[in-house]
């Protein structure tokens, strides 16, 4: 059972008052302050992939504390300073609330290349953690030597090159969202200049602005202002699509099957390369839903479906999760097709059976199966968000 935030705040203050009373003239020490700040971090930040809580304190003389670091949650920041004040200290505020004040109003961005690589550190050799495709809106948290710390619509945080993003203000993003945006539903395509030279490649889920249509081609504007032409095939009006798309098991499976054969790459979230959850995430996005990034996050949402060795309760489009059972650790996911088949990204996007009586059988899927979740019909404010409800995509 989860305690409410109000009760937790009340409990924290009560414990502090009791502690002060018991210690008489002995003020809370740095270690006690550090422990409480750590507890605040645990209360407000359940996942370091989606929030930042790097908070440190240092003594600055009698009754003074310097609070340093970075944080994305303003409520947690307020509680830290309230606690320090209640403990009898004066706080010197060197704690930066992200987005950084140095960004001014430019805390938004749109991916302007076909696929932006997002890494765990601002360095090209750093591990690739995720990707974002052209037209994806971003929150910019800070800049550092040609890199941007960004948060994607699924709340995932990481570093990408500033050349991959058109930086803008909230008002700029709102204006972009009023344009005649179109969504690419194909696997891979191109935008060309009027003289036939490439302007950019495009992948499934890319969003650009359509200017006009002529001779079976759109004149388009990319997020960074580059212009070109592209075939009208496999494009759809974004607003119409977002307003009318209804995710169904059949269409989820159809979308998944179109990516058969695309190679696996850790961190891949585009139709160039996928990892397992990047694959499921992309399939669901093309059906109007934003899932969280990783399999270990996705398993926390939707309806848990009862399943035994027959898998009779599963429906096409359900997500299956795999990993170690004791303790439970989720490391893989795939989409139920039906007839005991799962389509998943493992080496490449492929279909495999979870039962030995049907080929092609995967002993790995059979032995590591954990549970199934139904995302369709169970959207929420986080975890399973309809694109038409996401404030970064619509005004």
C-alpha positions, 0 to 999 in steps of 0.5 A, a space after each residue: 500500500 502506498 502512503 499519500 504524499 500529504 501523509 508522508 510529509 506529515 510523518 517526516 515533520 513529526 519524526 523531525 520534531 521528535 528527533 529535535 526534542 530528544 536531542 535537545 541542544 544537539 542539532 541534526 548533523 550532515 549525515 542525518 540531513 543527507 539521509 532525509 534528502 535521500 529519502 525525499 529522492 526515493 519518494 519523488 523519483 521512482 525511476 532515474 531513467 525519467 527523472 533526475 535527482 542528484 542532490 548534495 550538501 556541504 557545510 558552509 559554517 555554523 548553521 549554514 548548508 550549501 545545497 548543490 546538484 541537479 533536480 527535475 522535480 520542483 516539489 522534491 526541491 521545495 521539500 528539501 529546502 523546507 526540511 533544511 529550514 525546519 532542521 535549523 539551518 540556513 540553506 545556500 541554494 546552488 541546486 539547479 532545477 532543470 530545465 536549466 535557467 541558462 536555456 532561457 525560453 528555449 526549452 523545447 525542440 523537435 528532432 530534425 534528422 531521420 533518427 536522433 541517437 540518444 546516449 547515457 552520456 554526452 559522448 559519442 562512445 557512450 552507450 546508446 540508450 534510445 532514439 527519437 525520429 524526425 518530428 518528435 517533440 523534446 524537452 531540453 533540460 540543459 546544454 553541454 559542449 555541443 550536446 543536449 540533455 533531452 527528455 522524450 515524450 515517453 519521459 526518457 532522459 538522455 544526451 543527443 547532438 545539438 545538430 539533431 534537434 531544432 531548438 525552440 520555445 514553447 510558443 514555437 512548438 505550439 506554432 509547429 503543432 498548428 501547421 499541416 503536419 503529415 506522418 510517415 507510415 512507411 518503413 523507409 523513404 526519402 525527401 529530395 531537393 527539386 533537382 533530385 539530390 537527397 535532402 534527408 531520409 525518413 523512417 516510420 513515424 517521422 513528422 514533417 509539414 506539407 506545403 502543397 501536393 503536385 504530380 503525386 508528390 508533397 512539397 514538405 518542410 522539415 523541422 529545421 526549415 529544410 525544404 524538399 519533395 517526397 512521394 505522397 505514398 504512405 503519408 497521412 495527415 497527422 491531426 486526422 490520424 491522431 484524432 481517429 486512430 483506434 488501436 486494435 489487436 489486428 492492426 497492432 499485429 499488422 504493423 508489427 509484421 511489416 517490420 519483419 527482418 529489420 535488424 536488432 541493435 541495443 537502443 534502437 527505436 526506429 525502423 532502421 534498427 530495433 531493440 525489443 522494447 524499441 520495437 514494441 514501442 514503435 508498433 504501438 506509436 504507429 497505432 496511436 499510443 505512447 508506451 514507456 521506453 524499456 520492457 522493465 517499464 512497460 510491464 508496469 502498465 496495462 491489464 495483467 492477463 491471466 495465462 497458463 501453459 495454454 495461453 488461451 486468455 491472450 489476444 493479438 496485440 498483447 505484450 509478453 514479458 520475459 526474464 528471470 523469475 527469482 528475483 523477477 527481472 524483465 529483460 525482453 518483450 514481444 507481441 502476441 500474434 496468436 496461435 502461440 506465436 510471438 513477434 519480437 526483436 531478437 537478432 532481427 524482428 521475427 516470429 517464434 513459438 512459445 510452445 514446443 508443439 509449434 515451429 519455429 519453437 523458441 526454448 528461450 521464450 518458453 523458459 523465460 516467460 514471466 507475464 502478459 499485459 494488455 495495453 489496448 483499452 488501458 491508456 493512462 496519464 503515464 505509461 500508455 498515453 494516447 498521442 492525441 492527449 499528449 500536450 507536446 503533440 497537440 495544443 
